[in-house]
Amino acid sequence: MKTLVAMSGGVDSSVAAALMVEAGHDVIGATLKLWQGPDGEAPTAGCCTVSDAEDARRVAAQLEIPYYVFDYTDDFRTGVVDPFIDSYLLGRTPNPCVECNRTVKFSRLLDQAADLGCDLLVTGHYAQVRREATGWKLLRGIDPHKDQSYVLYMLGQTELARVRFPIGDMTKAETRSIAEQLGLRTATKKESQDICFVGVGDYRSFLDSQTDEARRSGTIVDRDGVHLGSHDGVAGFTVGQRKGLGVSLGEARYVTSIDPTSATVVLGKREDLLASGARLSRVSWVAGAPPPPGRVEVKIRYNCSSVPALLDPDGPTCTVLFEEPQASVAPGQAGVIYRGEELLGGGTILSAVP
């Protein structure tokens, strides 16, 4: 079977490619060029550096497979970077990895795979795809510390029929062990946690470099509207933030809400962050249709555990009500819905339910 493998230059995608070769597939390796600086330079941090592309190329050569670099910088700018900037200006907290998967990796790249005559698209994500009588299922990766199903919730039946995640049933240690056994140059390579287009600075510096609106000053108030201080732009804040608020009140305070219209940041106590649920927009379901209402588990941030909730689906939107109140329900983040190990779907958090 002819297979296109997205190779980032890391150990995970390197092993994914090796496993597909070992399984007898006719494999093509590909690296995506997603971002470049104002003078055309490659990023110096994240997953898209020149050294990453070189690592991918050399692994492909070792595996004796064809290798390409696809330039998706325009798609990435319009589908990921511009919405990232706009979201922060609107007081939201976006997840660029979700949008990259939605608009580039599992849309443009699937089209590219078809153009190359490939039957499958393979990536190094820690998640699992399973075919059952009722259709394709998307499952958590077995390594709870590496599970990446959260950023794949937008995949439906059409995509899952053509996508495979060969390392989803492995732990990270097992992946590295295979890489070492095969002598892959990426076996001991460290993982990058940086946002590729942000570079070596933080996201606030990136926003400042992209738009003057990020520096529109405003006020910081408490929940009663009492003035506490001023700030240099709502883009520097996110719901749930405790540090770097620019005010000292003698006890911990958190960002509880952001009003981008008036450039007002509201602070409160931790208990003020608690929400009974979340409303989700842009909802998609793996099965193609919403599941019946009932008990589910929900993740409201990538680096958090899923929590029990009740699901009330309603077309392109839905509501999840937590079994116990949860803090830091941040508009713009992904809310992802599971039943056990199965991912049912998800959407973008529109607002918290008080």
C-alpha positions in Angstrom: 0.0 0.0 0.0 1.4 3.4 -1.0 1.8 5.6 2.1 2.7 9.2 2.8 4.4 9.8 6.1 4.6 13.3 7.6 8.2 13.5 9.0 8.9 16.4 11.4 12.5 15.4 12.0 11.6 14.0 15.5 11.9 10.5 16.9 8.1 9.8 16.7 7.6 10.4 13.0 10.9 8.8 12.2 9.8 5.6 14.0 6.3 5.8 12.3 8.0 5.9 8.9 10.3 3.0 9.8 7.4 0.9 11.0 5.5 1.4 7.8 8.5 0.4 5.7 8.9 -2.7 7.9 5.3 -3.5 7.3 5.9 -3.6 3.6 4.3 -0.3 2.6 5.5 1.8 -0.4 6.5 4.8 1.7 7.1 8.4 0.8 8.4 10.8 3.5 7.5 14.5 3.6 8.3 17.5 5.7 6.0 20.5 5.8 7.4 24.0 5.5 4.9 25.9 7.5 6.5 29.2 8.6 9.2 31.6 7.6 10.4 34.9 8.9 9.9 38.3 7.1 13.0 37.7 5.0 12.2 34.1 4.2 14.3 32.6 7.0 13.3 29.4 8.6 12.2 29.3 12.3 14.9 28.9 14.9 12.7 27.0 17.4 9.7 24.7 17.3 9.2 21.8 14.9 10.0 23.4 11.6 13.7 24.4 11.8 16.3 23.7 9.1 18.0 21.1 11.3 14.6 19.3 11.8 14.2 19.1 8.0 17.7 17.8 7.7 17.1 15.2 10.3 14.0 14.1 8.5 15.8 14.0 5.1 18.6 11.9 6.6 16.2 9.4 8.2 14.4 9.1 4.9 17.7 8.4 3.2 18.5 5.7 5.8 15.1 4.1 5.3 15.7 4.4 1.5 12.4 6.1 0.8 11.7 9.1 -1.4 11.5 12.4 0.5 9.8 15.7 -0.3 9.4 19.1 1.3 6.0 20.7 0.8 5.6 24.5 1.1 2.3 25.2 3.0 3.4 28.6 4.4 0.4 30.5 2.9 -2.1 27.9 4.2 -0.5 28.0 7.6 -0.5 31.8 7.8 -4.2 32.1 6.9 -5.4 29.0 8.7 -3.3 29.1 11.8 -1.2 32.2 12.5 -3.8 34.9 11.6 -6.6 33.2 13.7 -4.0 32.8 16.6 -3.4 36.6 16.5 -7.1 37.4 16.2 -8.1 35.1 19.0 -5.8 36.8 21.5 -7.0 40.2 20.5 -10.5 39.0 21.3 -9.5 37.9 24.7 -9.4 34.2 23.8 -6.7 31.5 24.3 -6.2 29.6 21.0 -4.6 26.2 20.5 -2.6 26.6 17.2 -1.8 22.8 17.1 -5.5 22.1 16.8 -5.9 24.6 13.9 -2.8 23.3 12.2 -4.2 19.8 12.2 -7.6 21.1 11.1 -6.5 23.3 8.2 -3.1 21.9 7.1 -2.0 18.4 8.2 -5.3 16.6 7.8 -6.7 18.6 4.9 -4.0 19.9 2.6 -1.7 17.0 3.4 -4.5 14.4 2.7 -5.1 16.1 -0.6 -1.4 16.0 -1.3 -1.3 12.3 -0.5 -4.1 11.7 -3.0 -2.2 13.6 -5.6 0.7 11.3 -5.1 -1.5 8.2 -5.4 -1.1 7.4 -1.7 -3.7 5.3 0.1 -2.8 6.3 3.6 -1.4 9.3 5.5 0.7 8.4 8.5 1.9 10.7 11.3 3.7 10.2 14.6 0.8 11.2 16.9 0.2 9.2 20.0 -3.4 8.1 19.3 -5.1 5.1 17.9 -7.5 4.4 15.0 -9.6 1.3 15.0 -12.1 -0.1 12.5 -15.3 -1.5 14.1 -18.7 -2.7 12.7 -20.2 0.8 13.5 -17.3 2.7 11.8 -13.9 4.1 12.5 -13.1 4.9 16.1 -10.5 7.4 17.4 -8.9 6.3 20.7 -6.5 7.7 23.2 -2.8 6.7 22.9 -2.0 4.1 25.4 0.7 6.2 27.0 -1.3 8.6 29.3 1.7 11.0 29.5 1.9 11.3 25.7 -1.7 10.9 24.5 -2.3 13.4 21.7 -5.8 12.5 20.7 -6.9 15.9 22.2 -5.5 17.8 19.2 -7.1 15.3 16.7 -10.8 15.7 17.6 -11.7 17.2 14.3 -11.0 14.0 12.4 -14.1 12.3 11.0 -14.9 9.0 9.2 -13.5 10.2 5.9 -10.2 11.2 7.4 -9.8 8.2 9.7 -10.3 5.8 6.8 -7.1 7.2 5.3 -5.0 8.0 8.5 -2.8 5.8 10.6 -0.8 6.4 13.8 1.7 3.5 14.1 3.1 4.5 17.5 -0.2 5.1 19.2 -0.1 1.8 21.0 3.4 2.4 22.3 4.9 4.4 25.2 7.5 7.0 24.4 10.2 4.8 25.9 9.3 2.0 23.5 9.4 4.5 20.6 12.9 5.6 21.5 14.0 2.0 22.0 12.9 1.1 18.5 14.7 4.2 17.1 17.9 3.1 18.9 17.6 -0.5 17.6 17.3 0.9 14.1 20.2 3.3 14.6 18.0 6.4 13.7 19.7 9.7 14.2 16.6 11.0 16.0 16.6 8.3 18.7 17.8 10.6 21.5 16.6 13.9 20.1 14.8 16.2 22.6 11.2 17.2 22.0 10.4 20.8 21.2 7.6 22.4 23.2 7.8 25.7 21.4 5.2 27.1 19.1 7.0 27.0 15.7 6.1 30.5 14.5 6.7 32.2 17.8 10.4 31.3 17.9 12.7 31.8 20.8 10.6 34.5 22.5 7.2 34.1 24.1 3.8 34.5 22.3 3.3 38.0 23.7 6.5 39.2 22.0 5.3 37.6 18.8 1.9 39.3 19.0 3.7 42.7 19.6 5.7 42.1 16.4 2.6 41.3 14.3 0.1 44.0 15.3 0.0 47.3 17.1 -3.4 46.3 18.4 -1.7 43.9 20.8 -0.4 46.9 22.7 -3.7 48.7 23.2 -3.7 49.8 26.8 -6.6 49.2 29.2 -7.6 48.8 32.8 -7.4 46.0 35.3 -10.4 45.8 37.7 -11.8 43.5 40.3 -15.2 41.7 40.0 -16.9 44.8 41.5 -15.3 47.1 38.9 -12.8 48.6 41.3 -9.8 49.9 39.5 -6.6 47.9 40.3 -4.2 49.0 37.7 -3.5 49.3 33.9 -2.1 47.0 31.3 -0.5 47.2 27.8 -2.9 45.0 25.9 -5.4 42.2 26.5 -3.3 39.9 24.3 -1.0 39.5 27.3 -3.6 37.8 29.4 -5.5 34.5 29.5 -8.3 33.3 31.7 -6.9 31.5 34.8 -3.6 33.4 34.6 -2.0 34.2 38.0 1.5 35.5 37.4 2.6 38.5 35.5 -0.6 40.5 36.1 1.2 43.8 36.8 -0.6 44.4 40.1 0.3 43.4 43.7 -2.7 42.8 46.0 -1.1 40.8 48.8 -2.8 37.6 47.9 -3.3 35.5 44.8 -5.6 36.9 42.1 -6.5 35.3 38.8 -7.8 36.6 35.4 -11.5 35.6 35.5 -12.6 37.4 32.3 -11.4 39.6 29.5 -13.4 42.3 27.7 -11.6 43.1 24.4 -14.0 45.9 23.4 -13.2 48.0 26.5 -9.7 46.4 26.9 -10.7 45.5 30.5 -9.1 42.6 32.4 -11.1 41.4 35.4 -9.3 39.7 38.4 -10.8 37.5 41.1 -10.1 34.8 43.6 -9.6 31.2 42.6 -13.2 30.3 43.5 -14.3 32.9 41.0 -12.8 30.8 38.2 -15.0 27.8 39.0 -17.5 27.0 36.3 -20.3 24.3 36.2 -19.7 23.6 32.5 -18.7 24.9 29.1 -20.4 25.8 25.9 -18.6 24.6 22.7 -18.8 25.9 19.2 -17.5 24.6 15.9 -18.3 21.1 17.2 -17.4 18.1 15.1 -18.1 14.4 15.9 -15.9 11.5 14.9 -18.9 9.4 14.0 -20.4 12.1 11.8 -23.3 12.7 14.1 -23.6 13.6 17.8 -23.8 10.8 20.3 -26.9 10.6 22.6 -26.9 12.8 25.6 -25.4 11.3 28.7 -22.3 10.8 30.8 -18.9 11.6 29.2 -15.5 12.8 30.2 -14.2 16.1 29.0 -10.7 17.7 28.6 -10.7 21.5 28.7 -6.9 21.9 28.3 -4.3 19.7 26.7 -2.3 19.3 29.9 -5.1 18.3 32.2 -7.0 15.1 33.0 -10.5 14.5 31.6 -13.3 15.1 34.1 -16.8 13.5 34.3 -19.6 15.5 32.7 -23.0 15.4 31.2 -23.2 16.0 27.4 -26.1 17.9 25.8 -25.4 18.0 22.0 -27.2 20.5 19.9 -26.1 20.6 16.3 -23.0 22.8 15.7 -22.9 23.7 19.4 -23.1 21.7 22.6 -23.0 22.0 26.3 -21.1 19.9 28.8 -21.9 20.2 32.5 -19.2 19.1 34.9 -19.8 16.6 37.7 -17.7 19.0 39.9 -17.0 22.7 39.1 -13.8 23.2 37.1 -11.4 26.2 37.1 -9.9 28.1 34.1 -12.5 27.3 31.4 -10.8 29.5 28.8 -12.7 30.6 25.7 -10.7 29.7 22.6 -9.3 26.4 24.0 -10.5 23.1 22.8 -13.1 21.1 24.8 -12.7 17.4 23.8 -15.2 14.7 24.7 -14.5 11.1 25.5 -16.3 8.0 26.7 -13.7 5.8 28.2 -10.8 5.5 25.8 -12.9 6.6 22.8 -12.8 10.2 21.6 -16.3 11.2 20.5 -15.6 14.7 19.3 -15.0 18.2 20.5 -15.2 21.9 19.7 -13.9 25.3 20.7 -14.8 26.6 24.1 -17.2 29.5 23.5 -17.9 30.4 27.2 -18.0 29.0 30.6 -21.4 28.0 32.2 -21.6 29.8 35.6 
